[in-house]
Amino acid sequence: MSVDSAAPSQSGFTWWSRSGLTPFSFVLWLTLGLMALLIIYPLGLAIVYEYDNIVASFHSLVDGPLSRTVPTVILNTLIVVFGATAIALLIGSILAWINERSDASLGFIGQLLPLCALIVPPVAGVIGWAVLLDPRAGLANFALRNLLEHFGITMRTGPFNIYTMWGLVIITSLYTVPYVFLVVSAALQRVDPAMEEASRTGGAGPIKTMMRVTLPAIRPALAASLLLGVISGLSLFSVPAVLGGGARIDVISVYIFRLLQSYPAQTGPAITLSIGLLALVQILLVLQNLVTRPGRNAAISGKGFRATPVRLGKLRWIAYAVAVLYLLATAVLPILGLLLVSLQPFWTPAVNFSTLTLANFSFVLFENRQTVSALINSVTLGFIVASFNMLVTGAFALHFARNGKARKLADILTGIPATIPHTVIGVAFILAFSREPLRIYGTTAILLLAYIVMTLSYAARAAASAAASIGGELSEASRVSKASDMKTLWRISLPLAMPGLVAGWIMVFVHTVGEVTASAFLSGTHNPVIGRVLLDLWNFGNFPQVASLALVITAISASLVGLMLFITRRSQRLTTS
Amino acid sequence: MVSAPRVSVRNLTKVYRTRRGAHVALDNVSLDIDPAEFVVLLGPSGCGKTTLLRCIAGLEEPDSGEILIDGKVVFSSKAGIYVPPEKRHLSMVFQSYALWPHMSVLENVIYPIRNSGKPQREAARRAQDALDKVGLGKYAAAYPGQLSGGQQQRVALARAIVSGDGLVLFDEPLSNLDAKVRERLRLELLSLQSQIGFAAVYVTHDQTEALALANRIAVMDVGTVAQIGAPEEIYDHPVSRYVADFVGSANELEGTVVGTGDALRVRTAFGELKSANFPKSIAEGQKVSVMIRPEHCDVAADANIDNRITGRLVRSLYLGAVRQHFLETEGGELLITTQAPVTANADGNLTVTCPPLRVHVFAQGT
């Protein structure tokens, strides 16, 4: 009978839910439709408005003044993105394998790894690394130089320089690792360890088994995380914006930004390059769908397994070291760097502990009008965006939990923003909303709309998985227990989905507060937000303030992510104990 | 005076339209369930039994037909009536227990009474009463996650009986439990039912459970009721090969009728068999299916008994309560069960007999 009860996608509870819409579901569809419009409308409008400029820009890109710089920019972008993704793929896969398959299971660290980029917003992380490895004033460089002096090696700068292609690649890769880790871990969880055990009993060693059995089985996941890494690398703005200036290396996202910031703004080339970027990402997505087409990975079954861990012996300590090193690199070291700079009156590598002061914190938190209003704006926006998105997507997911067709359509709509690089959203919003009928450029409203669009996919995914974790029989049991549709939603579905919805809310909030790309494009002196103000302060050289502000948002993010871990763990205990 | 049926299902049809075409889950099904009657819907997966139950509950909407509960129309395609589940005055027990993990045991049981508008104090008293009835009175403050499977299903049972509805629906409630607990709960369920007197509609694919629980069994076959009747009737007088096959195990063979009368004479691979258990419509010369239950074969003592089948005893399995024996005859394999051990003769052969009343004959294709 399970076949029967799974099939009824079109059967509703009442006449009207089958033949038409309820007021409630109508409002839901309308809201979702408007949000989808918010994705397509600005881009379409920008193309229509700028049509002449786009055509003209072809000329300037092919043999005009831009034709000399653009190829270099594209080459730089490719090196950074593919280099970072390759490194992330290696580190992320190794960490995932250690966590899922070896006896060096990482435990709590394994849970933290995918959250690193949330706990420490990338913009804070990259600033942290910049203050550590600046060739002259870098704190770590200074300490290393002092150390080397004992061995008779004297240097004025270095030994490391973060403002290089290597710096860009490695720091970008740090923030791509979580994507790879998540995708590969999920794939490893679904590969039946019996396949590997069969190989082991067939006489193949652990390495050979990994190369011949495990890796081929998760090839689709590797390809998927490669593409995910490339897409996220293309949209990552904070790393090249902070490091690229000193390195004199432009990548495409920062280049587009500067085209729009120059006077007069070169809107034509900016949008042409944006469309190219968008097209590239879409092509990559099609490739990804081809690679991960179902049927190609028949070896993977849906059951959950616990593998017999591979015994690493002494190698286990290397495994732990890799994980700890990663945590140090993404979180601990940059935070330390930020802390040391934020407590100094001005940035100097020779830390004088007698002059440490909290003045910078009190300045950015209470006195500096720009940072104070940026903090207020960002937190308010994060609150509104997270609440709105989770409310809409949560109501949708719960209301249509039994309606497969509606869910599929909503999945497609809410999935679109994830495939659009934030740079493109920024450009489209600037061009579409700087004139009538919706002249909102320079206001908080434009940021609100942009953030809603950009975080819609996260929200929808969190809401869908929260709703999916509630068995259908739980709400049916409520219906036969004399509770109406709405009462069931309120008393049963909503409380059960709440931990997942709260986790989603926190994710969206943290993403919004730490957002840099669209913030750089859309925020200004009248509507400052943290992402923009951090970049400005960095470029003006207000380093102790930058460090303090970066630490403030790190503290906000970290405590909220901690809360999220607490909530999800508690709810797991409640339902499985 | 005959009381009115508690549930009347009339000409119910439900079709699922999927991408691969239409699947008829219920095909013009009609069924009456009396107050205090225990009706079991029995059938293999995909036969429509759960769909029928969910249609009665109001969790699915049929395409056409009528459903009446206590004489009140709760669904009618003609009149355009659909009463949602919460207004049908019935309760349901699910296979997955479907207890709400965020509510305590007592809160779970109070929920339905509170929804029907009773004050909190009375609701709490009745909930505690229902919990006492299922023997879980002292677990009121516990959460479902802290209970065993059997205890969870007892809570679900308490939740189903607490509002005193005259109708309780059961969707394979015992199939997630292990054998011992299942048998124990079966007994408790029956005593609750006779104590409270609700009508029960119970879906299962387990024939033993159906035979043990039912006043009447409705055997279902792809969207239709193949036979409905008391357990003995279903078991001893199945109307079709399908029913005979699904309820109990069976030796099946084909044959041709060579003589009619009080007893039918059928030529089969086992030789000529006499049957006193056949539909009236069977005529001479007709091709028929013949069915003999393993437990209805006796090891032959008297040489004069009809329906003698001889075969080589290939293997005997000791199953505890009974013994199973496989006989290889010229006409094919025959399975019999006995209480006592059997011994073959010097050739390794064994002769068994089957009384004509126990030889079922069906027209072919049923």
Interface residues (C-beta under 8 A of the other chain):
Chain A: M1 S2 V3 D4 S5 A7 P8 S9 Q10 S11 G12 F13 T14 W15 R18 G471 E473 L474 E476 A477 S478 R479 V480 S481 K482 A483 S484 D485 K487 R491 I492 P495 L496 L574 T575 T576 S577
Chain B: Y16 R17 T18 H23 A25 S45 G46 C47 G48 K49 T50 T51 R54 A57 G58 L59 E60 E61 G80 Y82 P84 P85 E86 K87 R88 L90 S91 M92 F94 Q95 S96 A98 L99 W100 P101 H102 Y111 P112 N115 S116 Y143 G145 Q146 A156 R159 S163 L169 E172 V203 H205
